[in-house]
Amino acid sequence: MLKLFKGIKRNVVVLGLVSCLTDVSTEMIFPLLPLFLATLGAGAEILGLIEGIATSAAAFFAFVSGWLSDKMGKRKPIILGGYSLSAVAKPLFALAASWPQVLIFRFADRTGKGLRGAPRDAMIADSTPRKFRGKSFGFHRAMDTLGAVVGPAIAFIAVSAFHDDYRTVFWLSAIPAFIAVALIVFLVREQKQTRAPKKIAKSVSLKTFALLPKKYRYFVLSTTLFALANFTAAFLLLRANNLGIDATAIPLVYLLYNIVYLLAAMPFGILSDKIGGVRVLAAGYAAFAIASVGLALASNALTAVIFIALFGLFTAANDTMSRVVSVDLAPPKIRASALGLQQALAGAAALPASVIAGVLWVTFSPAAAFAYGACVSLIALAVLAYSFTRK
């Protein structure tokens, strides 16, 4: 068992715990959000708008924070600021009286996610020998998703205990978020190697992206195209409810989705250290297309649960490998900038992805939204395969 964790350094462990606690907080809210919005009179198209705008906010700030982290030669202050903003936003959901207020609070929460993401992932890479990089990112994603397993479970228990009082659950969600902030303050250590020499730090600007290799650009093109298909997971929960799963059991469906992710993330990371992250990422894209077709054609609750579990497998591959491949292809001195660029472009594409899915859902049918996702994901897979197989 100890051999499984060989090569995983202190910062990676602490950041894993921080992500775990933060996701407990976030996922106490997320599976209840579609149902809470319904009580405020908001439908699927509003859900898509909120999630798209919030994800795009995370994208923009991922770009800014990654560039700033390389420019400063520091990771910890930006990581701390991002997690703190998300922690403050969590209890505010309990005060929302309309969907525009939910949008504002979700925007703040996801802005915090955007600020912390690229510097945190760069710190994980800074702290880890190359041969253990996939394992370390897999460990971090697994810890992050452990929180996403515990969070919906707490939400399910709390909703039942408080008789569908969503606001009380939102208040409780602030507790693990603030514990996570305390862990960063006291336990995360800035890595000396993240501080670039002055002549390099001064040169870090938008022009540094010209230093990124051609394969990195193709990789970013494929992940951005794929993001146009990758609408918010909230639609999976709506589909489950649409196919007959009771609203009180929706957190359990999301729990299953995250358990699959949790179990797959670290094995995928270890596999990528052996065969390369691009191959694992391509398999994830294929899983997304299959799961999307499955949910488009599903006619009962059992089928929906099976394909939502497959979405969990895809998400583990995509979330882990997008980080591994970015770090593998980017020059170390602009590592956070490269991570931020990839996350920013993919996140920006999430706005049209979620809005398009919401409009297709309302105008035509849920099947139309999932069919759209399957078609676009196959195009992204073709670009990825072409760019990494050509000489």
Backbone torsions as a table, in degrees:
resi	resn	phi	psi	omega
1	MET	NA	-43.3	179.9
2	LEU	-63.0	-33.6	179.2
3	LYS	-61.4	-31.8	-180.0
4	LEU	-60.0	-31.9	-176.0
5	PHE	-100.2	9.2	177.8
6	LYS	-59.5	133.2	177.7
7	GLY	92.3	-6.9	-179.8
8	ILE	-89.6	115.7	-171.1
9	LYS	-87.7	169.7	-175.6
10	ARG	-53.9	-50.6	-178.4
11	ASN	-59.6	-37.0	-179.8
12	VAL	-65.9	-41.2	178.7
13	VAL	-64.0	-47.4	-178.8
14	VAL	-64.6	-44.9	178.9
15	LEU	-64.8	-30.6	174.0
16	GLY	-64.4	-43.5	177.0
17	LEU	-63.8	-40.5	178.3
18	VAL	-61.7	-46.6	179.6
19	SER	-65.1	-37.0	178.5
20	CYS	-60.3	-50.8	-178.9
21	LEU	-65.1	-39.7	179.3
22	THR	-64.8	-38.6	179.2
23	ASP	-73.1	-30.1	171.1
24	VAL	-55.7	-46.6	179.7
25	SER	-62.7	-51.3	-177.1
26	THR	-62.1	-43.6	-174.1
27	GLU	-82.0	-5.5	165.9
28	MET	-72.5	-24.8	-178.3
29	ILE	-95.8	-46.9	-167.5
30	PHE	-56.8	-48.6	-178.1
31	PRO	-68.0	-18.0	178.4
32	LEU	-91.6	-13.8	-173.7
33	LEU	-61.6	-45.6	177.5
34	PRO	-58.6	-38.5	-179.6
35	LEU	-72.0	-39.4	177.8
36	PHE	-64.0	-42.4	178.2
37	LEU	-62.5	-35.6	178.2
38	ALA	-61.8	-35.4	178.0
39	THR	-69.0	-19.6	178.3
40	LEU	-96.0	5.4	177.1
41	GLY	85.4	17.4	-178.6
42	ALA	-102.2	137.7	-179.0
43	GLY	-102.9	-164.6	-175.8
44	ALA	-62.5	-36.4	-178.5
45	GLU	-67.6	-34.0	176.9
46	ILE	-71.2	-39.9	176.0
47	LEU	-58.0	-46.3	179.0
48	GLY	-61.6	-40.7	179.2
49	LEU	-63.3	-47.8	-178.9
50	ILE	-61.1	-48.2	-177.5
51	GLU	-68.0	-37.2	178.6
52	GLY	-64.8	-46.9	179.5
53	ILE	-64.8	-42.7	-178.7
54	ALA	-64.2	-42.3	179.9
55	THR	-68.1	-36.9	177.9
56	SER	-66.7	-34.0	175.0
57	ALA	-62.2	-43.6	177.3
58	ALA	-60.5	-38.1	-179.6
59	ALA	-63.2	-48.3	-177.6
60	PHE	-60.5	-45.8	-177.2
61	PHE	-74.9	-20.9	172.5
62	ALA	-64.6	-42.6	177.7
63	PHE	-62.0	-48.5	-177.4
64	VAL	-64.2	-46.1	-175.3
65	SER	-70.4	-35.0	177.5
66	GLY	-64.1	-47.2	178.1
67	TRP	-62.0	-44.4	-178.3
68	LEU	-64.8	-37.7	179.7
69	SER	-62.9	-43.2	176.6
70	ASP	-67.0	-38.2	-179.5
71	LYS	-64.3	-43.4	-179.4
72	MET	-78.2	-25.8	-171.4
73	GLY	73.6	22.8	-179.2
74	LYS	-134.1	149.5	177.3
75	ARG	-115.3	-46.0	-167.8
76	LYS	-57.4	-46.7	-177.3
77	PRO	-59.1	-37.8	-178.9
78	ILE	-74.5	-38.4	175.8
79	ILE	-59.7	-45.8	179.9
80	LEU	-61.7	-43.4	-179.9
81	GLY	-62.8	-40.7	-179.7
82	GLY	-65.4	-46.7	179.3
83	TYR	-66.5	-34.7	179.6
84	SER	-65.8	-43.0	179.2
85	LEU	-61.5	-43.2	178.2
86	SER	-63.9	-38.5	179.8
87	ALA	-63.5	-41.8	179.9
88	VAL	-66.7	-34.4	-176.7
89	ALA	-71.4	-28.7	-171.5
90	LYS	-56.2	-53.9	-176.6
91	PRO	-69.7	-14.5	-178.2
92	LEU	-68.5	-22.6	176.8
93	PHE	-59.2	-31.0	-179.7
94	ALA	-66.0	-18.7	-178.1
95	LEU	-94.4	-6.7	-174.3
96	ALA	-66.4	131.9	177.7
97	ALA	-114.7	-3.5	-179.6
98	SER	-155.1	161.3	-178.1
99	TRP	-65.5	-31.4	175.4
100	PRO	-61.8	-32.5	176.5
101	GLN	-69.1	-39.2	174.8
102	VAL	-59.6	-40.9	177.5
103	LEU	-58.5	-45.1	-179.6
104	ILE	-61.9	-45.6	-177.2
105	PHE	-70.5	-37.3	177.4
106	ARG	-67.2	-37.2	176.9
107	PHE	-60.6	-45.5	179.2
108	ALA	-63.9	-43.8	179.8
109	ASP	-60.1	-47.7	-178.4
110	ARG	-73.3	-26.9	173.4
111	THR	-62.8	-42.0	175.6
112	GLY	-60.4	-40.0	176.8
113	LYS	-61.7	-43.3	179.7
114	GLY	-63.8	-40.3	-179.0
115	LEU	-63.8	-39.1	-172.5
116	ARG	-87.1	-24.7	-167.4
117	GLY	-59.4	-59.4	-175.2
118	ALA	-64.8	-46.7	177.5
119	PRO	-61.9	-37.4	178.4
120	ARG	-65.2	-47.0	179.7
121	ASP	-64.3	-36.4	176.1
122	ALA	-65.4	-38.0	178.2
123	MET	-64.7	-38.6	176.7
124	ILE	-60.8	-44.7	178.7
125	ALA	-66.6	-40.4	178.4
126	ASP	-60.0	-34.1	-173.0
127	SER	-87.9	-5.6	-167.2
128	THR	-122.3	132.1	171.4
129	PRO	-60.1	146.6	-175.0
130	ARG	-55.5	-38.6	-175.2
131	LYS	-69.2	-14.1	177.9
132	PHE	-111.3	12.5	-172.6
133	ARG	-64.6	-47.7	179.4
134	GLY	-61.3	-42.5	178.3
135	LYS	-60.8	-43.4	-177.9
136	SER	-65.9	-43.2	176.4
137	PHE	-66.6	-37.3	176.4
138	GLY	-63.1	-41.6	176.5
139	PHE	-60.6	-45.8	-179.2
140	HIS	-62.3	-44.2	179.9
141	ARG	-65.8	-34.3	177.8
142	ALA	-65.9	-42.9	178.0
143	MET	-64.6	-41.6	176.4
144	ASP	-56.5	-42.8	-176.6
145	THR	-80.3	-22.6	171.4
146	LEU	-58.1	-40.8	175.1
147	GLY	-62.9	-35.1	179.2
148	ALA	-74.3	-16.0	172.9
149	VAL	-83.6	-45.7	-177.6
150	VAL	-69.0	-39.6	-177.3
151	GLY	-58.0	-54.8	177.6
152	PRO	-61.3	-32.8	177.9
153	ALA	-63.8	-43.5	176.2
154	ILE	-63.9	-41.0	179.4
155	ALA	-60.6	-42.8	-179.9
156	PHE	-61.8	-46.0	180.0
157	ILE	-65.1	-43.9	-177.0
158	ALA	-67.6	-41.1	179.4
159	VAL	-62.3	-40.2	178.3
160	SER	-67.8	-41.2	-177.8
161	ALA	-68.8	-36.2	-176.8
162	PHE	-100.9	15.0	173.7
163	HIS	55.1	57.7	176.9
164	ASP	62.4	27.1	176.3
165	ASP	-87.7	89.1	-176.2
166	TYR	-62.3	-35.0	-174.5
167	ARG	-64.2	-37.7	177.6
168	THR	-63.2	-39.9	177.1
169	VAL	-62.1	-39.8	179.6
170	PHE	-63.8	-39.1	176.3
171	TRP	-62.0	-44.9	-178.0
172	LEU	-64.6	-27.0	-176.3
173	SER	-64.6	-18.4	-178.3
174	ALA	-71.0	-24.7	-173.6
175	ILE	-62.1	-56.3	179.8
176	PRO	-64.5	-29.6	179.8
177	ALA	-63.0	-41.8	-179.2
178	PHE	-76.2	-28.2	173.6
179	ILE	-64.2	-39.8	178.8
180	ALA	-61.0	-41.7	178.2
181	VAL	-61.1	-40.8	179.3
182	ALA	-63.0	-38.0	178.9
183	LEU	-62.5	-39.2	178.5
184	ILE	-63.6	-45.5	-177.5
185	VAL	-58.5	-43.9	-169.8
186	PHE	-99.0	-21.8	-170.7
187	LEU	-119.2	-24.9	-178.9
188	VAL	-77.5	134.4	-177.9
189	ARG	-114.3	130.7	175.1
190	GLU	-64.6	135.0	178.9
191	GLN	-86.7	132.6	-178.9
192	LYS	-60.5	-35.3	-175.1
193	GLN	-73.4	-8.6	178.1
194	THR	-79.7	-13.9	-179.7
195	ARG	-85.1	108.1	-176.8
196	ALA	-73.4	151.8	172.9
197	PRO	-57.4	153.3	-175.0
198	LYS	-57.1	-41.9	-177.2
199	LYS	-65.2	-29.7	176.6
200	ILE	-79.4	-44.5	-178.9
201	ALA	-57.7	-39.4	-179.9
202	LYS	-68.0	-27.4	-177.0
203	SER	-86.2	-10.4	-178.6
204	VAL	-70.6	113.9	-179.7
205	SER	-156.7	-172.6	178.1
206	LEU	-59.6	-26.4	-179.0
207	LYS	-66.9	-22.2	-177.5
208	THR	-66.1	-19.6	179.9
209	PHE	-68.0	-16.4	174.2
210	ALA	-67.1	-18.7	179.5
211	LEU	-78.6	-12.6	-176.7
212	LEU	-71.7	135.6	-176.5
213	PRO	-68.3	162.6	-175.8
214	LYS	-60.9	-39.7	-179.9
215	LYS	-64.0	-33.0	176.9
216	TYR	-63.7	-40.6	-179.6
217	ARG	-64.7	-40.7	176.1
218	TYR	-64.3	-41.0	178.1
219	PHE	-59.2	-46.1	179.7
220	VAL	-64.9	-37.8	176.2
221	LEU	-59.6	-44.6	-178.8
222	SER	-67.8	-40.7	179.9
223	THR	-69.2	-31.6	177.6
224	THR	-70.7	-43.2	175.9
225	LEU	-60.2	-43.8	-179.1
226	PHE	-63.5	-36.5	-179.9
227	ALA	-61.2	-25.9	176.2
228	LEU	-66.3	-20.0	177.1
229	ALA	-95.4	-23.9	-168.5
230	ASN	-87.1	72.4	179.0
231	PHE	-68.4	165.4	-176.1
232	THR	-57.6	144.2	179.0
233	ALA	-64.9	-12.5	176.7
234	ALA	-58.8	-30.1	178.7
235	PHE	-68.2	-27.6	175.3
236	LEU	-64.2	-40.9	-179.0
237	LEU	-70.3	-38.1	176.3
238	LEU	-63.9	-38.9	179.0
239	ARG	-65.5	-40.6	177.3
240	ALA	-59.9	-44.4	177.7
241	ASN	-65.4	-39.5	178.4
242	ASN	-60.8	-31.3	-177.3
243	LEU	-95.8	12.5	168.3
244	GLY	111.2	2.0	178.2
245	ILE	-81.7	127.0	-176.1
246	ASP	-62.1	147.4	-176.8
247	ALA	-56.9	-35.9	-178.7
248	THR	-68.5	-19.7	-179.7
249	ALA	-95.5	-5.1	-178.4
250	ILE	-58.2	-42.1	175.9
251	PRO	-57.9	-30.2	178.4
252	LEU	-71.2	-34.9	175.7
253	VAL	-63.6	-44.1	178.6
254	TYR	-66.8	-32.0	175.9
255	LEU	-61.9	-44.3	178.0
256	LEU	-61.0	-45.6	177.9
257	TYR	-53.6	-44.2	-177.2
258	ASN	-77.8	-28.3	175.9
259	ILE	-65.4	-42.3	177.1
260	VAL	-60.3	-45.8	176.9
261	TYR	-57.1	-49.5	-177.7
262	LEU	-56.5	-45.6	-176.4
263	LEU	-72.5	-25.5	-174.6
264	ALA	-93.6	-26.8	-169.0
265	ALA	-59.5	-51.6	-176.9
266	MET	-69.9	-43.2	174.2
267	PRO	-57.4	-38.5	176.5
268	PHE	-63.1	-40.5	178.6
269	GLY	-63.0	-44.9	178.3
270	ILE	-63.3	-41.6	178.5
271	LEU	-61.6	-39.2	-179.3
272	SER	-66.0	-30.4	176.2
273	ASP	-65.4	-21.6	-178.0
274	LYS	-98.1	-40.7	-173.9
275	ILE	-115.6	-6.6	-179.7
276	GLY	100.9	142.0	-176.5
277	GLY	-68.4	-28.9	-176.7
278	VAL	-64.2	-40.8	179.5
279	ARG	-64.2	-41.9	179.7
280	VAL	-67.0	-39.5	178.3
281	LEU	-62.7	-42.1	178.9
282	ALA	-61.2	-40.0	177.3
283	ALA	-63.7	-36.2	177.2
284	GLY	-64.8	-41.5	177.0
285	TYR	-60.0	-43.1	179.8
286	ALA	-63.3	-40.3	178.4
287	ALA	-62.6	-38.4	177.9
288	PHE	-62.1	-45.2	-179.0
289	ALA	-62.2	-44.0	179.4
290	ILE	-63.3	-44.9	-179.3
291	ALA	-64.9	-37.2	179.4
292	SER	-64.9	-44.3	177.0
293	VAL	-62.0	-40.9	179.9
294	GLY	-60.9	-44.2	-179.9
295	LEU	-73.8	-27.7	175.3
296	ALA	-64.6	-37.2	-175.9
297	LEU	-96.2	-8.5	-175.4
298	ALA	-59.1	142.9	-179.1
299	SER	-126.4	-0.4	179.6
300	ASN	-149.6	168.9	-173.9
301	ALA	-65.6	-39.0	-178.0
302	LEU	-61.9	-44.8	178.6
303	THR	-61.8	-40.8	178.6
304	ALA	-59.8	-43.7	-178.9
305	VAL	-63.4	-40.7	-179.6
306	ILE	-61.5	-46.4	-176.5
307	PHE	-77.3	-26.6	173.1
308	ILE	-66.7	-36.0	174.9
309	ALA	-62.5	-38.2	177.1
310	LEU	-65.9	-34.7	173.4
311	PHE	-59.7	-36.0	177.5
312	GLY	-63.3	-37.6	177.2
313	LEU	-64.8	-46.1	177.8
314	PHE	-58.7	-46.6	-174.3
315	THR	-63.0	-36.4	176.9
316	ALA	-61.5	-43.4	179.7
317	ALA	-67.5	-45.7	-175.6
318	ASN	-66.6	-48.9	-176.5
319	ASP	-64.7	-38.9	-179.0
320	THR	-75.7	-47.6	-173.5
321	MET	-72.8	-29.7	177.8
322	SER	-61.4	-33.6	177.6
323	ARG	-76.4	-45.3	-178.0
324	VAL	-61.4	-47.7	-177.3
325	VAL	-66.8	-40.1	177.1
326	SER	-56.8	-48.2	-177.4
327	VAL	-68.7	-38.1	179.7
328	ASP	-64.0	-35.3	-174.1
329	LEU	-90.9	-20.9	-172.8
330	ALA	-91.6	144.8	172.3
331	PRO	-61.9	137.9	-176.4
332	PRO	-54.3	-35.3	-174.8
333	LYS	-69.8	-16.8	176.3
334	ILE	-125.1	33.3	-177.0
335	ARG	-59.9	-49.1	-178.8
336	ALA	-66.5	-36.5	177.8
337	SER	-62.5	-42.5	179.7
338	ALA	-65.8	-43.2	176.2
339	LEU	-61.0	-43.6	-180.0
340	GLY	-64.0	-40.1	179.1
341	LEU	-62.5	-47.3	179.9
342	GLN	-62.2	-45.3	-179.3
343	GLN	-67.7	-35.1	-179.3
344	ALA	-66.4	-47.7	-178.0
345	LEU	-67.2	-40.5	177.8
346	ALA	-65.9	-40.2	179.2
347	GLY	-68.1	-37.6	178.9
348	ALA	-63.0	-35.7	179.0
349	ALA	-71.3	-16.5	-179.8
350	ALA	-68.0	-26.9	178.7
351	LEU	-63.4	-57.3	177.1
352	PRO	-62.7	-32.6	-179.8
353	ALA	-60.4	-49.6	-178.1
354	SER	-71.9	-37.6	178.9
355	VAL	-66.8	-45.0	179.0
356	ILE	-61.2	-44.5	179.4
357	ALA	-61.5	-41.7	179.0
358	GLY	-64.3	-42.1	179.9
359	VAL	-66.8	-44.3	178.3
360	LEU	-61.5	-39.5	179.2
361	TRP	-60.1	-50.3	-175.4
362	VAL	-74.0	-41.2	-174.4
363	THR	-76.8	-40.3	-177.0
364	PHE	-113.5	-74.9	-178.0
365	SER	-172.3	163.3	173.4
366	PRO	-57.9	-35.8	-179.7
367	ALA	-59.4	-37.3	-179.5
368	ALA	-63.2	-39.1	179.3
369	ALA	-63.9	-42.9	-179.0
370	PHE	-74.2	-33.2	176.2
371	ALA	-63.1	-40.5	176.0
372	TYR	-58.0	-46.9	179.8
373	GLY	-59.7	-42.2	-179.3
374	ALA	-63.1	-44.2	-177.7
375	CYS	-64.5	-47.1	-177.4
376	VAL	-68.6	-36.0	179.8
377	SER	-65.4	-34.6	177.8
378	LEU	-67.5	-35.1	175.4
379	ILE	-63.7	-44.6	178.3
380	ALA	-61.9	-39.9	178.1
381	LEU	-62.2	-40.5	179.2
382	ALA	-63.2	-41.8	178.1
383	VAL	-63.7	-44.8	179.5
384	LEU	-60.2	-46.7	-178.5
385	ALA	-64.3	-42.7	-179.2
386	TYR	-63.4	-47.4	-172.8
387	SER	-69.2	-28.7	-176.7
388	PHE	-101.8	0.6	176.0
389	THR	-109.3	-17.7	178.5
390	ARG	-73.4	151.4	-179.8
391	LYS	-80.2	NA	NA
